[in-house]
């Protein structure tokens, strides 16, 4: 079993074996999810492909000209 010590600033260093199994590296984020049995630590980073299908497909394609006209009406493009 891997263990970590909490510093005076409330920080911990995940042991290498845990980082490897979670697939996290420096700069990645982790989530602490509360369960009935305690806390679950899981990576908060996701592969971009996991977002596929989150948004509905547009009903019809929009041209760049139509996007620019819309942005112009909002005062965002000149």
C-alpha contacts under 8 A as a table, 3 or more apart, distances in Angstrom:
res1	aa1	res2	aa2	distance
2	X	15	X	6.53
2	X	17	X	7.51
2	X	18	X	7.22
3	X	15	X	7.09
4	X	12	X	6.16
4	X	13	X	6.28
4	X	14	X	6.45
4	X	15	X	6.82
5	X	12	X	5.91
5	X	13	X	7.49
6	X	9	X	7.78
6	X	10	X	5.52
6	X	11	X	5.43
6	X	12	X	4.96
7	X	10	X	5.14
7	X	11	X	5.21
7	X	12	X	6.40
8	X	11	X	7.39
14	X	18	X	6.24
14	X	19	X	6.20
15	X	18	X	5.35
15	X	19	X	6.34
16	X	19	X	5.03
16	X	20	X	6.02
17	X	20	X	5.19
17	X	21	X	6.26
18	X	21	X	5.18
18	X	22	X	6.07
19	X	22	X	5.15
19	X	23	X	5.79
19	X	24	X	5.22
19	X	25	X	6.80
20	X	23	X	5.00
20	X	24	X	6.61
22	X	42	X	6.85
22	X	43	X	6.37
23	X	43	X	7.57
24	X	28	X	5.82
24	X	29	X	7.68
24	X	43	X	6.66
25	X	28	X	5.61
28	X	43	X	7.66
28	X	44	X	7.50
28	X	45	X	6.45
29	X	43	X	6.22
29	X	44	X	5.19
29	X	45	X	6.17
30	X	41	X	6.63
30	X	42	X	5.52
30	X	43	X	4.32
30	X	44	X	4.66
30	X	45	X	7.35
31	X	40	X	7.93
31	X	41	X	5.70
31	X	42	X	5.32
31	X	43	X	6.06
31	X	44	X	5.49
32	X	39	X	6.07
32	X	40	X	5.61
32	X	41	X	4.77
32	X	42	X	6.67
33	X	39	X	5.41
33	X	40	X	4.97
33	X	41	X	6.40
33	X	42	X	7.72
34	X	38	X	5.89
34	X	39	X	4.47
34	X	40	X	6.31
35	X	38	X	5.17
35	X	39	X	5.63
35	X	40	X	6.93
43	X	46	X	7.74
46	X	50	X	6.72
47	X	50	X	5.59
47	X	51	X	7.85
48	X	51	X	5.75
48	X	52	X	7.77
49	X	52	X	5.56
51	X	54	X	5.57
52	X	55	X	7.72
53	X	56	X	6.66
58	X	61	X	6.65
62	X	66	X	6.38
62	X	67	X	6.97
63	X	66	X	5.22
63	X	67	X	6.42
64	X	67	X	5.03
64	X	68	X	6.10
65	X	68	X	5.08
65	X	69	X	6.15
66	X	69	X	5.10
66	X	70	X	6.21
67	X	70	X	5.16
67	X	71	X	6.18
68	X	71	X	5.04
68	X	72	X	5.97
68	X	77	X	6.93
69	X	72	X	5.00
69	X	73	X	6.29
70	X	73	X	5.23
70	X	74	X	6.55
71	X	74	X	5.04
71	X	75	X	6.29
71	X	76	X	5.24
71	X	77	X	5.68
72	X	75	X	4.91
72	X	76	X	5.60
72	X	77	X	4.80
72	X	78	X	6.10
73	X	76	X	7.62
74	X	77	X	7.93
75	X	78	X	7.22
